[in-house]
Amino acid sequence: MLTRVKDKFDLVPDWMIADTAYGSGPMLGWLVDRKIDPYIPVIDKAGRPEGTWTRTDFEWDAENDQYICPEGHALKQFRRNYSDPNRGPTGKGTARYRALKEVCQVCPSKPKCCPNADARKITREEHEDARQVARDLAKTEEYQIAMKLRKKVEMLFAHLKRILGLGRLRLRGPCGANDEFLLAATAQNLRKLAKIFPAPQQTQKA
């Protein structure tokens, strides 16, 4: 949709609002690469049901390509240089970062980190940087305003389906669908105008 709008009207939005269904890594990466701020909840399954530290508790060190745990220890993807480029980091897909076993075994925070494993492991997706951009935006005041705007738009679609009976279209083809939605949108706009400009009250004669 964004591509069609750009090709037809030469318009590129500075930001976009959407629900959690659009909060996947590839979608967020596509938007961030095009300098579009994603006001979208991130699909994040990094939570741990046992209550131990999650990935968000670890600090990402982009310069050294590693995570730093709350105790200050490094989790690396590779700990030596490979002469064969096919065995080294690729920068694509999902990467796994590991701590040293001997470090985790004597760490005082092991029960909070990896009580059932010899060492802590963390996975990082290809579009994790874009996901972090969305997480940072979610902490802003602009994000709260965007969520209110999103609900207003979703309410219009809910009204079309539940009140105006557009759960299923009655006319065939794209032209028929366009006619139905045009009439429904007109009804919604008239309804809004009626609330903004109420009918004048008639005075009763004595």
RAMOZI-V312240 format. One record per residue. RES is the residue in one letter. PHI is phi in degrees with one decimal (none if undefined). Layout:
BEGIN
RES|PHI  RES|PHI
END
This chain:
BEGIN
M|none  L|-65.4  T|-66.7  R|-65.3  V|-63.9  K|-66.1  D|-67.9  K|-88.7  F|-117.2  D|56.3  L|-116.8  V|-127.7  P|-71.0  D|-82.3  W|-151.8  M|-142.0  I|-110.2  A|-159.5  D|-88.5  T|-62.7  A|-59.0  Y|-100.2  G|-92.8  S|-77.8  G|-59.9  P|-60.6  M|-65.8  L|-64.5  G|-63.4  W|-61.0  L|-70.9  V|-64.1  D|-61.4  R|-101.3  K|60.5  I|-107.9  D|-71.2  P|-91.2  Y|-88.3  I|-135.3  P|-62.3  V|-83.1  I|-75.3  D|-131.4  K|-111.1  A|-82.6  G|-63.3  R|-117.0  P|-62.9  E|-80.7  G|85.0  T|-81.2  W|-59.2  T|-97.9  R|-61.6  T|-69.0  D|-79.3  F|-101.2  E|-87.0  W|-87.8  D|-107.4  A|-67.2  E|-62.6  N|-104.9  D|52.4  Q|-158.9  Y|-102.6  I|-117.0  C|-76.5  P|-58.3  E|-88.9  G|91.5  H|-93.3  A|-93.5  L|-112.8  K|-113.0  Q|-82.5  F|-133.8  R|-112.3  R|-152.6  N|-84.8  Y|-99.5  S|-74.6  D|-91.6  P|-62.7  N|-72.0  R|-100.0  G|-84.7  P|-65.4  T|-101.5  G|80.0  K|-127.1  G|75.2  T|-100.9  A|-107.5  R|-117.2  Y|-111.0  R|-127.0  A|-92.8  L|-74.3  K|-61.0  E|-65.7  V|-76.5  C|-67.3  Q|-64.6  V|-105.5  C|-74.6  P|-68.1  S|-98.3  K|-57.5  P|-61.3  K|-87.8  C|-108.9  C|-143.6  P|-64.3  N|-109.6  A|-132.8  D|-70.3  A|-149.3  R|-83.7  K|-125.9  I|-134.1  T|-100.4  R|-131.3  E|-79.6  E|-60.7  H|-103.7  E|-64.1  D|-62.4  A|-67.8  R|-62.0  Q|-69.5  V|-59.3  A|-65.6  R|-64.0  D|-66.5  L|-65.1  A|-66.8  K|-92.5  T|-95.7  E|-69.7  E|-61.8  Y|-65.5  Q|-63.0  I|-65.1  A|-63.1  M|-66.5  K|-66.6  L|-65.3  R|-62.3  K|-64.6  K|-64.2  V|-67.3  E|-64.3  M|-64.5  L|-64.6  F|-67.8  A|-64.0  H|-65.8  L|-60.0  K|-78.0  R|-88.1  I|-95.7  L|-90.9  G|72.1  L|-96.4  G|-64.2  R|-146.6  L|-75.4  R|-106.5  L|-98.5  R|-88.0  G|79.2  P|-60.0  C|-65.5  G|-65.0  A|-63.7  N|-63.9  D|-64.2  E|-64.7  F|-69.1  L|-64.5  L|-65.7  A|-65.9  A|-65.4  T|-62.9  A|-62.2  Q|-64.7  N|-66.0  L|-63.1  R|-64.3  K|-65.6  L|-62.0  A|-63.5  K|-77.4  I|-75.2  F|-117.6  P|-65.3  A|-65.1  P|-64.6  Q|-79.4  Q|-85.0  T|-80.5  Q|-84.8  K|-78.4  A|-70.9
END
